[in-house]
Amino acid sequence: MIGTRLLVGGAAAVITAAALLFGGLSARDMSGGQSPGHVSSGQLAAGFAVGDTQSLVLRLQDGLRAQPSNVHGLDLLALAYQQRARETGDPTYYAKSQGVLRRALELAPRDLGATSGLASLELSRHRFAQALRLGRVALTISPTTARNYGVVGDALLELGRYRESFRAFDTMVRLKPGVSSYARVAYARELLGNLNGARTALLLARDAAADEREPFAWTETQLGKLELGRGRITAAATHLRSALRTFPGYVYALDALAQVEIARGQFRQATALERRAVETIPLPQFVGLYGDLLRVTGHERTARVQYATEEAIRQLLRANGVRTDLETALFDIDHGIRLNAALALAREAQRARPSIDGDDVLAWALVRNGRCSEALHYSRLALRLGTKDTAKLFHRAEIARCLGTDPRPWARRAAALNPRFSVLWAPTLRRLAS
């Protein structure tokens, strides 16, 4: 049975491109003894702040001007660039990171830090086949280093190779229990529909992060999202407010709390929270949701501005090597934009990313184009793990309606989890469930 060896069980999407635990590197290593303070590259690689990252980048650049062939210094600068991309939403830092890592590999072709750093970069860019290849190279360099199994498992997961992915996560958590490994196994449990196991794993991750402000806030945010996903709105809000107390203004908690307010039907509060998230880091998913909230609250013109901004951000991501096919197809399908073109894009995305998410977006694109039987095939694939996901279940209900069969069983399963899962589609779900 899939996942029988998984030790514990939440949502690790943010950490997917991240948990490379390069312990031991510090700014002292490349500053000629003028240390600006010890910097944990494990924090950088795991996607967590290390203080003033912009100043850190400047210090690392200064150190490398004095020691341009310092491979460890190059590794850490590349990771700092990736952290700046996460902190600012500016994907031009990805190209900078790539250039630095390639330079490191020119100097030391089997450098573990550079190889794993490139794998992490490819995960961030949604280039999962390349990430898998680089992750496996990292495994040949160091087969006992936990982070390598995290990279490989992340890539396999997005390629729909779940058994292999879960085995990699098992190995990672066995080699190095901690925030990154527990979160990955938690996500595996969530995919399998084991939400109690997912919560257990995220609690272990939270315990492991207890002394670190942002990792603790991150795990609280994932716990909040997990509880929201199964209809426990009060518990979700408790976790998210805890995250914001620990890390005021934490953008991912703001976004998730906006979704809690949507689930409560409090669109005004949700709009204010999502606006704060957008103003902090204008990630396309934040901007898109903000636009939807403006639209349903009667601010159509302002919503169109947000939608145009969302598209501009995706163009910038694509220009810097980030594959956005799946996300762009889903946005266009949800919003009724160029449905034929969106279907073609969804097919392309599913071929590159044959995961349950790729299957689901393709199923949704097909049903929105009236191709109901083919949509059913991909919806079955999307639900094959037993994942309890409101959107996937809603899409299946729409496919049933399209086929002329009773959509209520699927719609009611979806509504039992979160009847207001989508600003745009919740009214349709209510009609299908009635």
Helices and strands as residue ranges (DSSP letters): G 27-30, H 41-45, H 53-66, H 71-88, H 92-107, H 112-124, H 128-141, H 146-158, H 162-175, H 179-191, H 195-208, H 213-229, H 233-246, H 251-263, H 267-280, H 284-296, H 300-319, H 325-334, H 339-352, H 356-368, H 372-382, H 390-403, H 408-417, H 426-433
